Amino acid sequence: MKNLHLLDHKDWGLEPTRKGFGKGLVKAGELSDQVVALCADLTGSTQIEPFAKAYPDRFIEVGIAEQNLVTVASGMAKMGKVPFTASYAAFSPGRNWEQIKTTIALNNQNVKIVGAHAGLYTGPDGATHQMLEDIALMRVMPNMVVVVPGDSVEAEKATIALSQDKRPGYIRLARDKSPVVTTEDTPFEIGKAYVFSPGQDVTIVSTGVLTPIALEAADKLFHDGIDVEVVHCPTIKPLDAATILTSAKKTKRVVTLEEAQAIGGLGGAVSELLSEHLPVPIIRMGVKDTYGQSGTPEELLNHYGLSLKHVMMNVHDIFESK
């Protein structure tokens, strides 16, 4: 939509969302000297390195000790700092969920957990490092904000927004490159979803790096006679119920799309919302109660039924079903 200042498909570039986070953290550090960063021996991979170089006196390397990573950050938040803790999502929140719960969320401390290398875009690292359960794990935690940026530009904005938000927060980042569809002028606000492509027949609620696939599907399906509305949902919690319900009320058919476990993730969140307020047919597209494996992102998306052709097939199915 023009008012959202999205790029035309021909102008899409490629950049990892973790790169946008790195840029955003440096800018957050410029805006406030209370922003600090902590890492578990992965400064380069998580893109926390630019902050460490710009503000060495505000960076702490804790080593491979993820439980210590978040507990130290909680103490710093108690003293008024705004800590960002970075590791692979498989380890944080994968390994230290209990410490996040008891030292950060339970005490409502202003700590931002950065889960890098999450999802299928971790590619050849395989099942142990393809964290698919993180959205569900963090969404269920009281007080926790959960953000899944759609591209690197949005990741930069989300990082700055989280630095200015007083609640505990989790941001999910991908390893591999993905399309950049938003611009500096595209709006982003924690807790808001956005209609990236208006339609009348079927709603696709997407999050993270699969939103570009949803947009491609909407464009191709229009030529098949199906008018798809794409609702991009970068904040999983708090969920923008109003935007999702407005779209679902119009189309009466919903498909959710994420490269994470559909159980408890975005698909779970939207299903809960619709079952309570507006029961309509829904197809949850995500990883279905299984683990990842090694492969390129394209190979993995195809294997787990999340590629462009699979999105189009599912939209056709729900549109044509009675």
SVG drawing of the C-alpha trace seen along z (x, -y; Angstrom):
<svg xmlns="http://www.w3.org/2000/svg" viewBox="-20 -10 56 44">
<polyline fill="none" stroke="black" stroke-width="0.4" points="0.0,0.0 1.3,-3.4 0.6,-4.9 2.8,-2.2 5.7,-3.1 6.5,0.5 9.0,1.3 7.8,2.6 8.8,6.2 11.4,5.3 13.1,3.1 13.4,5.7 16.9,6.2 18.4,8.9 19.8,8.5 19.6,10.6 17.3,9.2 20.2,9.6 22.0,6.9 19.2,4.5 19.3,5.2 23.0,4.4 22.4,1.0 19.4,0.3 21.4,1.1 24.1,-1.4 21.4,-4.0 19.7,-3.1 23.1,-3.6 23.4,-7.0 19.9,-8.0 20.6,-6.8 23.7,-6.2 21.7,-3.8 21.6,-1.2 24.2,1.5 24.9,4.8 25.9,8.3 26.8,11.3 27.6,15.0 30.7,15.2 28.8,14.6 29.4,10.9 29.9,11.3 27.2,13.7 24.5,11.8 25.7,8.5 26.2,7.0 29.8,6.3 29.2,2.8 27.8,1.7 30.7,3.3 33.1,1.3 31.2,-2.0 30.7,-1.7 33.3,0.6 32.6,-0.7 29.0,0.3 29.6,3.9 30.1,7.0 31.3,10.4 30.1,13.1 31.4,16.0 29.4,19.2 27.2,18.8 23.7,18.0 22.1,18.3 24.7,15.8 24.0,13.6 20.4,12.9 20.9,12.8 23.7,10.2 21.4,8.2 18.6,8.3 20.8,6.8 21.9,4.1 18.3,3.3 17.5,3.0 20.2,0.3 18.5,-1.7 20.3,-0.3 18.6,1.0 20.5,4.2 20.3,6.1 21.5,9.7 22.5,11.5 23.0,15.2 21.5,17.8 17.9,18.4 18.6,22.1 20.5,21.1 18.7,17.9 15.8,18.4 16.4,22.1 18.9,22.9 18.1,20.1 14.3,19.8 14.0,20.4 16.5,17.6 14.7,15.3 11.4,16.1 12.6,15.8 15.1,12.9 13.6,10.8 9.9,11.5 8.8,12.3 10.4,9.1 9.3,7.1 12.9,6.0 13.7,3.9 15.9,6.5 15.8,7.2 16.5,10.8 17.9,11.1 17.4,14.5 19.6,14.7 19.8,17.5 16.1,18.4 13.9,20.5 14.5,22.3 16.7,19.5 19.5,20.9 19.8,23.4 22.7,25.8 23.2,25.6 20.5,28.2 17.9,29.1 19.9,28.3 20.3,24.7 17.1,24.1 15.1,22.7 11.5,23.2 9.9,23.1 11.0,19.7 7.9,17.7 5.7,20.1 8.1,20.2 8.3,16.4 4.7,15.7 3.5,17.7 5.7,15.8 3.9,13.1 5.1,9.5 7.1,10.4 6.8,8.5 7.6,10.6 8.7,9.1 9.5,10.8 10.6,8.3 9.7,8.9 13.0,7.6 16.3,5.8 14.8,2.3 12.0,3.3 14.5,5.0 16.4,1.8 13.2,-0.1 12.1,2.6 15.4,2.5 15.2,-1.2 11.5,-0.9 12.4,1.9 15.1,-0.3 12.5,-2.9 9.9,-0.4 10.0,0.3 8.8,3.9 10.9,7.1 11.2,7.9 12.2,10.6 13.3,10.0 13.7,12.9 16.3,12.6 17.3,14.8 20.7,15.8 20.3,15.8 19.4,13.0 15.8,12.3 13.9,9.8 13.7,6.2 10.2,5.0 9.8,2.0 11.4,-1.4 12.5,-4.0 9.0,-5.6 7.1,-2.3 5.4,-2.6 6.4,-0.3 5.0,-0.4 5.2,2.3 1.8,4.0 0.6,3.0 -0.1,5.2 -0.3,3.7 -2.3,4.4 0.5,4.7 -1.9,5.7 -5.7,5.1 -8.1,7.8 -11.6,9.2 -11.5,13.0 -8.8,14.5 -6.6,13.1 -3.0,14.1 -1.6,13.2 2.2,13.5 5.2,12.7 8.9,12.4 10.8,13.2 7.8,15.1 5.8,11.9 7.5,11.3 6.3,14.7 2.8,13.8 3.0,10.6 4.2,12.6 1.4,15.1 -1.2,12.3 0.1,10.8 -0.1,14.2 -3.4,15.2 -5.0,12.0 -4.5,13.3 -6.2,16.5 -9.3,14.6 -8.6,14.6 -8.2,11.2 -5.9,11.8 -5.4,9.4 -1.9,9.7 -1.7,8.6 1.9,8.3 2.2,9.0 5.6,8.1 4.5,8.1 3.2,11.5 2.6,10.2 0.8,8.0 -1.2,9.1 -3.0,6.5 -6.5,8.1 -8.4,5.2 -6.5,5.3 -6.7,9.1 -10.4,9.3 -11.3,6.5 -9.6,8.4 -11.1,11.7 -14.6,10.3 -14.3,9.0 -12.7,12.1 -14.1,14.9 -11.1,17.1 -7.6,16.9 -4.2,18.4 -1.4,17.9 2.2,18.1 5.4,18.4 8.7,20.4 8.3,21.6 6.2,24.2 2.6,23.5 1.7,24.9 1.8,22.0 3.3,19.6 1.6,17.0 -0.8,19.7 -1.7,20.5 -2.1,16.8 -4.4,16.1 -6.4,19.3 -7.0,18.4 -8.2,14.9 -10.6,16.1 -12.0,18.9 -12.9,16.5 -14.2,13.6 -14.8,14.6 -14.8,18.3 -13.9,18.6 -12.0,21.3 -8.3,21.1 -5.2,22.9 -2.0,22.6 1.1,22.7 4.2,23.4 6.4,26.3 4.0,29.0 5.3,30.7 8.6,31.8 12.2,30.6 14.4,28.9 17.2,30.3 20.1,29.1 19.5,27.4 19.2,24.1 16.3,21.9 14.6,22.5 15.0,26.3 13.6,26.2 10.7,24.0 9.7,26.4 10.2,29.5 8.0,28.1 5.3,26.8 6.0,23.1 7.2,22.1 5.3,19.8 3.6,22.6 2.4,24.1 1.0,20.7 -0.9,20.5 -2.2,24.0 -3.5,23.4 -5.2,20.2 -6.9,22.0 -8.0,24.7 -9.5,22.5 -11.1,20.2 -12.7,23.1 -13.8,25.1 -17.3,24.8"/>
</svg>
